[in-house]
Amino acid sequence: GLAMTTQVLILPFARPPKGLAANDRCHWSTRNRSTQLVRARVCAWGESTVEPSPRLQVELVWVVKDRRKRDEDNLWPMLKAVCDGLGSDRGTSARLVADDSPEFMVKLAPRIEYRPGVERPFFEVRVTRLGSDD
C-alpha cells in the first residue's frame, strides 16, 4: 500500500468548542456554529495538506497539561465534526475520501494525552493515508 505517513493538524482549542462535547447541553445553533468552525478549519487544512486517498485513518488527541479526570467518550462529537471536515460527501469538506463511512475512513477512538510542560491544552488531528488494502 502507500507509505504510512501521518499528518498532524493542531486545533488551538483548550477544550471542545461549545456543543462538541457529548455532555454539553446547549442550543442547537451553538452546537451548529461550533461544528461549522471545526469543519471549516479542518477542511481548509485538508485541502492544502493531505492528498486525497482511497482510505484515511483519523485520530483526535486532546493534549492536556494535568492529569485531571476527563472522559474520552465525550470527544466523539468533536471527532465527528473533524471527520466531516475531511471526508463528508456533503457540506463543508475537503472530500479527501469518497465518504466518511467505515470503508473509506477508519475513526480511532478519541484519546486524552497528558504531556508535561504544555502551557495550554490543544487538540491534534492525526490523519494517516491508507491504501485500499491496509
Salt bridges, closest charged atoms under 4 A:
GLU59 OE2 - ARG111 NE 2.49
ASP66 OD2 - ARG68 NH1 3.57
ASP66 OD1 - ARG70 NH2 3.04
ASP84 OD2 - ARG39 NH1 3.71
ASP84 OD2 - LYS80 NZ 2.81
ASP89 OD1 - ARG90 NH1 3.72
ASP100 OD2 - LYS107 NZ 3.94
GLU113 OE1 - ARG111 NH1 2.91
GLU113 OE2 - ARG115 NE 2.62
GLU124 OE2 - ARG115 NH1 3.01
GLU124 OE1 - ARG126 NH1 3.00
